[in-house]
Amino acid sequence: MDKARIVKLIGGLYRFKNLKTGEVFEGYAKGKFRKMRVEKDSSFNKNVTMKTKKDVKDIILSPKVGDIIYYSFESDQYMITDVLERKNELQRPDVANVDQVLLVFSAVRPDFSFNLLDKFLVILGYHELRPVIVVSKIDLMTPDSLDSLKIDLKFYEKFYNIHYVNSKARIGIDTLEGIFSDKVTILAGQTGAGKSTLLNALRPELELKTQEISFALGRGKHTTRHSELYDFGGGYICDTPGFSKVDFEFHDHTILKDYFIDFKAYSDQCRFGHSCLHLSEPGCMVKEKLESKEILQSRYESYLNFIEILKMRKEKY
């Protein structure tokens, strides 16, 4: 059996690329994937409710784009015979084994949203995905306005890589050239932030392909939606509709703090340690750092906002 990565799926037909030779084949998944038993510690064993304990259970498993698989040639066709454990997986877009997310936010038109940025960072943290923040359309700002935005974003630079670009003029594009090598990257971010324009600036030869991909992915009405990996910068890029629904995939508000990377850095200094929710507890180091402006007020406001969103959800067990 040979090992490959699935790069495309449409109508039950898989396209996969041999990891050693780079050859591309098309085939189907064996019937055993319709139902399989997974152990408690399997990456396929997911809880979508507030229940924390995982049990051995039967699941319906379908190979997805990004999966590393074994395949063989049987009865005059290629068949996927096994799917290897996933390091992560997404539902919207439906992709597995993603290494990083290019998080594209516009400086203006639409205006930069710190609350939305914080929400994306929580979601990516939950999925153990590495974000690379790209601020686009910097040419539409005055120098003073851009400097002000950079000051506000300086705090985030402690934890994340941030790039400022003008895609049309290819300003700042060179700083992104090497980040795709040996990685599977997806795009996400604000609607209207110029993700396709950024792709074309990075790889001008993709201009026609990007338009074709966009049509196939259903950015127009009544078209088939699918995810597909494309060779890009020494790795793969997944040009999908992105996170079509930017929402938290967990219900327990008490774990939210674990996905605020700046809070986590101080939580062991709280009086109640990692059990501190950084709300009204005495001896909270996060609140102290907020007072001393070592944590952004907007970050804490996002945290409170997200806590309320999660509390208002109907609990699922």
C-alpha positions in Angstrom: 0.0 0.0 0.0 1.2 3.5 -0.8 0.7 6.7 1.2 -0.9 9.9 -0.2 -2.6 13.1 0.7 -6.2 13.8 -0.5 -6.2 17.0 -2.5 -9.7 17.1 -3.9 -13.2 15.5 -3.4 -16.2 15.8 -5.6 -19.2 13.5 -5.6 -17.4 10.6 -3.9 -14.4 10.7 -6.2 -11.2 11.4 -4.5 -8.0 12.9 -6.0 -4.9 12.1 -4.0 -1.1 12.8 -4.4 1.5 10.2 -3.6 3.7 11.6 -0.8 6.9 10.1 -2.3 6.6 10.4 -6.1 4.1 13.3 -6.4 2.0 11.3 -8.8 -1.7 12.1 -8.7 -4.4 9.4 -8.8 -8.2 9.3 -8.6 -10.2 6.7 -6.7 -12.9 5.9 -4.2 -13.1 5.0 -0.5 -13.7 1.4 0.6 -17.0 0.6 2.1 -15.5 0.1 5.6 -15.3 3.9 6.0 -19.1 4.0 6.4 -18.8 2.8 10.0 -15.8 2.3 12.2 -15.0 1.9 15.9 -12.8 4.5 17.4 -10.9 4.5 20.7 -11.2 7.2 23.4 -7.9 8.8 22.5 -8.4 8.7 18.7 -8.3 12.0 16.8 -11.6 10.9 15.1 -13.3 10.8 18.5 -14.9 14.2 18.9 -17.2 15.7 21.5 -19.5 18.5 20.3 -21.4 18.8 23.6 -20.5 19.9 27.1 -19.8 16.2 28.0 -16.1 16.0 28.7 -15.6 12.2 29.0 -14.9 10.3 25.7 -16.0 6.7 25.3 -15.2 4.1 22.7 -17.8 4.5 20.0 -18.9 3.7 16.5 -18.7 6.6 14.0 -19.4 7.3 10.4 -16.0 8.2 8.9 -15.6 9.8 5.5 -12.1 10.7 4.2 -11.8 14.4 3.6 -9.5 16.8 1.8 -6.1 17.0 3.6 -6.3 13.5 5.0 -3.2 11.3 4.8 -4.3 8.0 3.5 -3.1 4.5 2.3 -4.4 3.4 -1.1 -4.1 0.4 -3.3 -5.1 -0.7 -6.9 -8.0 -3.2 -6.8 -10.4 -4.4 -9.5 -9.1 -1.9 -12.0 -9.4 1.1 -9.8 -7.6 2.9 -7.0 -9.2 2.5 -3.5 -8.5 4.4 -0.3 -7.9 1.6 2.3 -7.1 3.5 5.4 -7.1 7.0 6.9 -4.3 8.1 9.3 -5.0 9.9 12.5 -5.7 13.7 12.0 -3.8 16.4 13.8 -6.8 18.6 13.4 -9.9 19.0 11.3 -12.4 21.6 10.3 -16.1 21.4 9.3 -16.4 24.8 7.5 -14.3 24.4 5.4 -14.2 20.6 5.4 -10.4 20.1 5.6 -8.0 18.1 7.7 -4.4 18.4 8.8 -4.1 22.2 8.3 -0.9 23.8 9.5 -1.7 27.5 9.4 -4.4 30.0 8.6 -3.7 33.2 6.7 -6.0 35.5 8.6 -6.7 38.5 6.3 -8.2 41.7 7.7 -8.5 45.0 5.9 -7.2 48.2 7.4 -10.3 50.0 6.1 -13.3 49.2 3.8 -14.4 47.3 5.9 -12.9 48.8 9.0 -10.5 46.7 11.1 -12.4 44.8 13.8 -10.5 43.8 16.9 -13.5 41.9 18.2 -13.7 39.7 15.1 -9.9 39.3 15.2 -10.1 38.0 18.8 -13.0 35.7 17.8 -11.0 34.2 15.0 -7.9 33.7 17.3 -10.0 31.8 19.8 -11.5 29.6 17.1 -8.1 28.9 15.6 -6.6 28.2 19.1 -9.4 25.7 19.8 -8.4 23.9 16.6 -4.7 24.2 17.4 -4.1 26.2 14.2 -1.3 28.7 13.8 -2.6 32.1 12.6 -0.6 34.5 10.4 -2.3 37.9 10.5 -2.3 39.9 7.3 -3.5 43.5 7.3 -4.5 44.4 3.7 -5.5 47.7 1.9 -2.9 49.8 3.8 -2.8 52.1 0.8 -6.3 53.3 1.7 -5.1 54.8 5.0 -3.3 58.0 5.8 0.2 57.5 7.3 -1.1 58.7 10.7 -4.1 56.4 10.7 -1.8 53.4 9.7 0.6 54.3 12.5 -2.2 54.4 14.9 -3.5 50.9 13.8 0.1 49.5 14.1 0.3 50.9 17.7 -2.9 49.1 18.6 -1.7 45.9 16.9 1.7 46.1 18.6 0.3 44.0 21.5 -0.6 41.1 19.2 2.9 41.0 17.8 4.1 39.5 21.1 2.2 36.4 20.2 1.5 36.4 16.4 3.3 37.2 13.2 1.7 40.3 11.5 2.2 41.5 8.0 1.0 44.7 6.4 0.4 44.6 2.6 -0.9 46.5 -0.3 -1.7 43.6 -2.6 -2.4 45.6 -5.8 1.0 47.4 -5.6 2.7 44.2 -4.2 3.9 46.2 -1.1 4.8 43.9 1.8 4.2 40.7 -0.4 7.8 39.7 -0.2 7.6 39.1 3.6 5.0 36.4 2.9 6.9 34.5 0.2 8.4 31.8 2.4 5.7 31.0 4.8 3.9 28.4 2.7 6.7 25.9 2.3 5.9 22.4 3.6 2.6 23.6 5.1 -1.1 23.3 4.3 -2.6 26.8 4.5 -6.1 28.1 4.4 -7.4 31.6 4.1 -9.9 33.2 6.5 -10.8 36.7 7.7 -13.1 39.6 7.1 -15.5 39.5 4.2 -14.2 42.0 1.6 -10.7 42.0 3.0 -9.2 41.0 -0.4 -8.2 37.4 0.0 -8.3 36.6 -3.7 -6.4 39.8 -4.5 -3.7 38.7 -2.0 -3.5 35.3 -3.6 -3.0 36.9 -7.0 -0.3 39.2 -5.7 1.6 36.2 -4.2 1.2 34.1 -7.3 0.2 36.2 -10.4 -0.1 33.0 -12.5 -3.1 32.0 -10.3 -5.3 34.8 -11.4 -7.4 32.9 -13.9 -7.4 29.8 -11.6 -8.6 31.8 -8.6 -11.6 33.0 -10.6 -12.4 29.4 -11.6 -12.0 28.2 -8.1 -14.2 30.8 -6.7 -17.0 29.9 -9.1 -16.6 26.2 -8.4 -16.7 26.9 -4.6 -20.1 28.4 -4.7 -19.4 32.1 -4.3 -22.1 32.5 -6.9 -25.6 31.2 -6.6 -26.5 27.5 -6.8 -23.0 26.1 -7.5 -21.3 23.1 -6.0 -19.2 23.9 -2.9 -16.0 21.9 -2.4 -12.6 22.3 -0.9 -9.4 21.6 -2.9 -5.7 21.8 -2.1 -3.4 23.5 -4.7 0.4 23.4 -4.9 1.4 26.8 -3.6 4.8 28.1 -2.5 6.3 24.7 -1.8 3.2 23.6 0.2 -0.5 23.6 -0.3 -3.1 26.3 -0.1 -6.8 25.6 0.2 -8.9 28.1 -1.6 -12.2 27.6 0.0 -15.1 29.8 1.1 -13.1 30.0 4.3 -14.9 29.8 7.6 -18.4 30.2 6.3 -19.8 30.4 9.8 -17.5 32.1 12.3 -18.8 30.6 15.5 -17.5 28.8 18.6 -17.6 25.0 18.4 -17.7 24.5 22.1 -20.3 25.3 24.7 -18.4 25.5 28.0 -17.6 29.1 28.8 -15.1 28.1 31.4 -12.6 26.9 28.8 -12.6 30.2 26.9 -9.8 31.6 28.9 -7.5 28.8 27.6 -7.7 30.3 24.1 -6.7 33.8 25.1 -3.0 33.3 24.8 -2.2 36.5 26.8 -4.4 35.5 29.7 -2.9 32.0 29.8 0.6 33.6 30.3 -0.5 35.0 33.6 -3.1 32.5 34.9 -0.6 30.5 37.0 0.0 33.6 39.0 -3.7 34.0 39.9 -4.7 33.1 43.5 -6.9 30.4 42.1 -4.4 29.3 39.4 -5.8 27.9 36.2 -9.3 27.6 37.7 -9.6 31.4 37.8 -12.0 32.7 35.2 -10.6 36.3 35.4 -14.0 37.7 36.2 -14.6 38.7 39.8 -12.2 36.4 41.6 -9.8 38.0 44.2 -6.1 37.9 43.4 -6.6 37.7 39.6 -3.3 38.5 37.9 -5.1 39.0 34.5 -7.2 41.8 36.1 -4.0 43.3 37.6 -2.3 43.3 34.2 -5.4 44.8 32.7 -5.2 47.7 35.3 -1.5 48.2 34.4 -2.4 48.2 30.7 -0.2 45.2 30.0 -3.3 43.5 28.7 -5.4 45.4 26.2 -8.8 46.7 27.4 -10.3 45.6 24.0 -9.1 42.1 24.5 -10.8 41.9 27.9 -14.0 43.3 26.5 -13.9 40.7 23.7 -13.5 38.0 26.4 -16.5 39.3 28.4 -18.5 39.5 25.2 -17.7 35.9 24.3 -18.4 34.7 27.8 -22.0 36.1 27.5 -22.4 34.5 24.0 -21.5 31.1 25.4 -23.6 31.4 28.5 -26.7 32.2 26.4 -26.3 29.1 24.4 -28.7 26.3 25.0 -26.6 23.6 26.7 -26.1 20.3 24.9 -25.3 17.1 26.6 
